[in-house]
């Protein structure tokens, strides 16, 4: 296993661990998700380069595009939640209250 793939897998694992353990604020959950997406981007880029596939440019760019859409949607949800509930604490959110 190359060091770049090990780094990407470690970053993804740390992001998932952060998402599981530090779920107090909505912003920290979004940052952990972004770290996981960037680790996936790095892993797919390294994999496509090592395998010499024809998709070495399009697949990582598609993932990066989806990551940007996910980030903008998450920030919009955080702003809407903060405006309606007054805080970004996840413990104050109740899905049955809508």
C-alpha positions in Angstrom: 0.0 0.0 0.0 1.4 3.4 -0.9 1.8 6.1 1.6 -0.7 8.3 -0.2 -3.5 5.7 0.0 -2.6 5.1 3.7 -2.9 8.8 4.3 -6.2 9.0 2.5 -7.6 6.0 4.4 -6.4 7.4 7.7 -7.9 10.8 7.0 -11.2 9.2 6.1 -11.2 7.1 9.3 -10.4 10.2 11.4 -13.2 12.1 9.7 -15.7 9.3 10.4 -14.5 9.0 14.0 -14.8 12.8 14.4 -18.3 12.6 13.0 -19.3 9.9 15.5 -17.7 11.4 18.6 -18.0 15.2 18.1 -21.7 15.7 17.2 -22.4 18.7 19.4 -22.4 21.4 16.7 -23.8 21.2 13.2 -20.7 22.9 11.9 -18.3 20.3 13.3 -20.3 17.6 11.7 -20.1 19.4 8.3 -16.4 19.8 8.7 -15.9 16.1 9.4 -18.0 15.3 6.3 -15.8 17.6 4.2 -12.7 15.9 5.5 -14.1 12.6 4.5 -15.0 13.8 1.0 -11.5 15.2 0.5 -10.0 12.0 1.7 -12.1 10.1 -0.9 -11.1 12.6 -3.6 -7.4 12.0 -2.8 -7.9 8.2 -2.7 -9.7 8.1 -6.0 -7.2 10.4 -7.7 -4.3 8.3 -6.6 -6.1 5.1 -7.5 -7.0 6.4 -11.0 -3.4 7.6 -11.6 -1.9 4.2 -10.5 -4.3 2.1 -12.6 -3.8 4.3 -15.7 -7.5 4.3 -16.4 -9.1 6.5 -19.0 -11.1 8.1 -16.2 -8.2 9.5 -14.4 -9.6 13.1 -14.6 -13.4 12.8 -14.9 -14.2 10.7 -11.8 -12.3 12.8 -9.3 -13.7 16.0 -10.7 -17.2 14.5 -10.5 -16.6 13.6 -6.9 -15.3 17.1 -6.2 -18.3 18.6 -7.8 -20.6 16.5 -5.6 -18.6 17.5 -2.6 -19.1 21.2 -3.4 -22.8 20.7 -3.8 -22.9 18.8 -0.5 -21.0 21.6 1.3 -23.3 24.3 0.0 -26.4 22.3 0.9 -25.1 21.7 4.4 -24.3 25.3 5.0 -27.7 26.4 3.8 -29.3 23.9 6.2 -27.1 25.2 9.0 -28.1 28.8 8.3 -31.8 27.8 8.2 -31.5 25.8 11.4 -29.7 28.6 13.2 -32.3 31.1 12.2 -35.2 28.9 13.3 -33.8 27.4 16.4 -31.3 30.1 17.5 -28.3 27.7 17.8 -26.5 25.1 15.8 -26.4 22.5 18.6 -27.6 19.2 17.3 -29.1 18.1 20.6 -31.7 20.9 20.3 -33.0 19.6 16.9 -36.1 17.5 17.0 -37.4 16.0 13.7 -40.8 15.4 15.1 -41.3 19.1 15.9 -41.4 20.3 12.3 
